[in-house]
Amino acid sequence: MFDPFDWQLVHGRAMELGPRAVVMGVLNVTPDSFSDGGRHDDTSAALLHVERMVGEGASIIDIGGESTRPGAAPVTAAQEQDRILPVIEALAGRIDVVLSVDTYREETARLAIAAGAHIVNDVWGLQREPGIARVAAETGAGLVIMHTGRERQKQPDVIDDQLLFLSRSLEIASEAGVETARILLDPGFGFAKETADENLDLMARFAELHALGRPLLVGTSRKRFIGTVTGRDPAERAAGTAATSVILRMMGAVIFRVHDVAINVDALRMADAMVARGVAAEKASR
């Protein structure tokens, strides 16, 4: 699970995953995201924040124009596009960083890739607008497929539900012609995982997700279950998030979607040092 893997993206980009953890910085261009809404919802503020995150070690920036917190007011496709497309266009021409668009809408994904995005990150796992898989196939964009428990009946066992949902998403991607080498999976911490225990169970059994055969991205950043464990408010959950990043890195996660870049970069460098020791010891014992 730590072997080198070249993740193929669009616009001539690729990323090596496996031996070193990759940090994806969160850029919410929204007024109402759960922990940073309204802070970066104009292009100038967004660019400054991205420059800071890249300086702290982020290799990918994930740009979202609609809050995914529980109870958030929905936005139209036009509103979402008005928020994110100017930012993507500005970043694509200014900063050398891989850009991800956080959307479940086929039209938004297509426009975002045309504007310069390299990755489509779908929090509905291709199961709300399956046409988004066709966009990934036709453009050659990287594709992150996330698990969610929203608006459906879940399986009682946390891993059974992951395997059921994500297997169906992989079928949708395959039917649309998405190349396997372009797909990553995300177990969707906090997305209709009803209790802290459910999220902790998912973390404890995370290694079982390797059965799906794809590299794994995780997004635990500032999530409610970290607050339940630590007693901290969202803005004070950086250390708790970094702890989850280390735990999940040791279990084989490769990309970490976070708000607080610097502390997670440092924590993951320590985790990577231990991963390297473990890999070397395993090779020596063969």
N, C-alpha and C positions, 0 to 999 in steps of 0.2 A: 504493500500500500504506500510505500515511500519511494518506489522506483520512479525514475524520470518518465514524464508523460508530456508530450507536446499538445497543448490545447489549441486547436486551430480556430482562428477568428477571421473576421472579414477585414477588408482594407489592408491586406497583406500582413496582418499581425498574427503572432502566435505567442504563447506563454509556456514556459516549462514549469510543470507542477510536480510535486512529489518530494524531492529532497529538501526544499525550503518552503516554509509557510508563506503564503501570499496574503497581504492585507488589502481589503476592499473598503475604501472610505465611503461613508454614507453622506449623500447630499440630497436633502429633502427640500425641494423648491415648493414648499407648501406653507399655508398659514396655520395648519392644525395637526401636524405630526406629533406623536405622543410626547417626545422629549426635546424636540428642537424646532417645532413649528414656528414659522414667522421669522426665523433668524437669517435665512439665506434665500428669501423669496424674491430677490431682485438680482439681476445678472451681475452687477458689480460686487455685491456681497457674496454671491455664489463663487465668483472667480477668486476672490481673496481667500475664501475658506478652502477651496480646492488647492490653491497654491500652498496653504499651510499644511494640509493633509499630505500632499505629495512630498513636501519638505520633511515631514515626519516619517515618511517611509511607505505611504500607500502606493500600490502599483496599479490599482483599479479604482475608479470612482463610479459609484452606483447612483444614478440620478433618477429621482422619483417626483412625480407631479400630483400624486393623489395619496392622501394618508391611508394607511392600511390598519390603523389602530381600531379596535372594536368600537362601533358606534359612530365612526367618522362619517361626515356627510359625503355622499358620492359627488363626483364631478363629471362633467361631460367630457367626451373625447376632445372637443375643441378647447376646453379650459385646460385640460392636461397638456395638450400640445403647446398652447400659448405659454405655459409655464416652463416647459423643459426644452423646447426646440431652440430658442435663442441661446440658452446656456450651453447646450451641446455644440451648437455652431461656434460659439465663442471659444469654448475649450478646445475643440478640434483644431482650431487655427492658432492656438496660443501655447498649449501645454502638452508635452509629449507624455501622455498617460493613456492607458486603456480605459475606454468609456463604456459603461453598462447602462442600459435604460430599464428602469423598474416599471414594467407595465404588463397588463394582461390583454391589451387591445391590439388587434392585428394592424389597424391603420396607424396607430401611434408608433408601433415597433418599426413599421416600414419607413415612416418619415424620419424617425430617430436614426436609423441606420444610414439613410441618405444624408442626414446632417452630420454624420461622423461617428456614431456609436458603433462599437465592436461586438457588444454582447446584448442579448435580450434576457432579462431576468423576470420570469413570470410567476407571481405568487399564487396563481391559481393552477399551476401545473399543466397548462394547455387545455384544461377541462372547462374553462369558461368561454373562451374564444379559440377553438381548436385551429382556426386559420392562422394563428400566430406561429404555429409550427411550419406552415407553408412559407411564411416570410423568412424564417430561419433557414429553411432548405434552399429557397431561391437566392438568398443573398450570401449564404455561407457564414452568417454570424454565429458566434458562440451562443449557446443556449443553456440557461440555468432553469431547471424544472423544480419547483418547490412543492412540497407536500402541504396540504391544508385540510383541516377537518371542518371547515365552515360550510354550512348549507347542505349537509349530508349526514347520514347515520354512520358513525364510526364503528370499527371493530373494537371489541373489549380490550384486546391486547395491543399495546402501543406499537410493537414492531409488525404484527400482522397487518395493522392498518397502514403503516408505511409501505409495506411490500405490495399490498393490494392497490393502493392509490398510485404509487409511483410506477408500478408495472403497467398499469393502464396508460399513464402518461407516456411512458417509453413506447408503447404500441402506437399511440397517436403520432409521436415523432417519427417513428419508423414508417408508418403509412404515408406520412407527408414527404418522406425522402430526406430527412435530416441525417447527416452522417454521424455515426456513433462518436467519432473523435471530437465532435463539437459540443457534446452534451455533458453537463455536470448536474448533480442532484443536490437538493437542499431539503433536510427533514423538517424545516419550518418550525423551529422552536417558537412557542408563543402563539402560533396561529391555530386557535381552537384546541389547544392543549389546555384543558379546563382548569387544572390545578398545578401548583408547584410540583407536586409529586409526579404528575404525568411528564412534565418536562425533565425532572431529575431521573425518572425511569428511562426516558428516551436517551439521556446522556449516558447513563450507566450501561445501556445496551447498544450504544452507538455502533460498536464494531460489527454488529450483526447486519448493518446496512450495506456492508461491503459485498454482500451476496448479490446485490443488484448490479455489480460490475462496472460502476461508474465512479469517478472521483467525486468527493463530497465537499460542498460548501456549507458553512454554518453561519447563522445570524442570531447570536444570543444577546447582542449588545443592548444593555440597559433594560432587558425584558423584566416583566413583572415577577417572574419566579426568582430572579436574582434579588429583587427587593424583598420578597417574602423571606428568603434565607438570611439576607444581611441586615434587613430593616432600613435600607437606604432608599431615598427618593431617586427618581430616574437620573437626574444630573449627577448623583453621587455614586453611581454604580460602575464606574470605570474599573476599579480594582476587582470587583466581583466578576465583571465581564472578562477581564484578563485571566482570571483563574479558570473560568470555563473554557477560554481559548486554549490554555495549556492542556487541560484535561482532554479536550477533543482533538488537539494536535497529536497527543500521545496515542490516541485511538485511530488516527489516520486521516483526519480532516485536512484539506489542503488549502482552502481559501476561507478567510475570516472577515465577515462583513461587520464593521464596527463604526461607532461614532467617534470614539476616543482613540486616535491612531497611535500616538507615541507610546503609551503604556502597553498596548497590545503588541506593537512591534518589538519592544524590549522583552516582554514575556515570551513571545514566540521565538525570539532568538535563543533564549535559554532552552526552550523546549526543543528547538532544532539541534542544539548542541548535544542534547541527550539522545535524540533520534539518531544522529550521526554515529554516536558511540554504540548504540544498539545495533545499527546496521553493520558496522564494522565488526562487532563481536559475532554477529550471526554469520558473516562471511568467513571469519577466521575459524569458526567451528565446523564448517562444511568439509 
